[in-house]
Amino acid sequence: MENLTTLQRARLRWRARRGLLENDLIITRFLDQYEMSLTDEDVHGLSMLLELGDNELLDILLGRSEPEGDCNTPVIQRLVKQLREA
């Protein structure tokens, strides 16, 4: 799959900015590590996670809860694992 363009990466980073500092820190570390290798499928999964509310996302990132419903996919499960390890 294609790598993200510079503009797409900038938009993803801008969109990843969250109201809770903890989410910002976790997502920024993840993007610092994996941004250059994200596929279109990864970006779609990450976008779905970013649609969640700040507290719900933080609970998932800290392992207090697991993705549910539309967010319970193999791609999102892998991304969550990477986010937790970043």
FENMOJO-V869014 format. One record per helix or strand. SS is the DSSP state (H for helix, E for strand). FROM is the first residue (numbers start at 0). TO is the last residue. If there is no record, write none. Layout:
BEGIN
ss & from & to
SS & FROM & TO
SS & FROM & TO
END
This chain:
BEGIN
ss & from & to
H & 5 & 14
H & 20 & 36
H & 39 & 49
H & 53 & 60
H & 68 & 70
H & 73 & 84
END
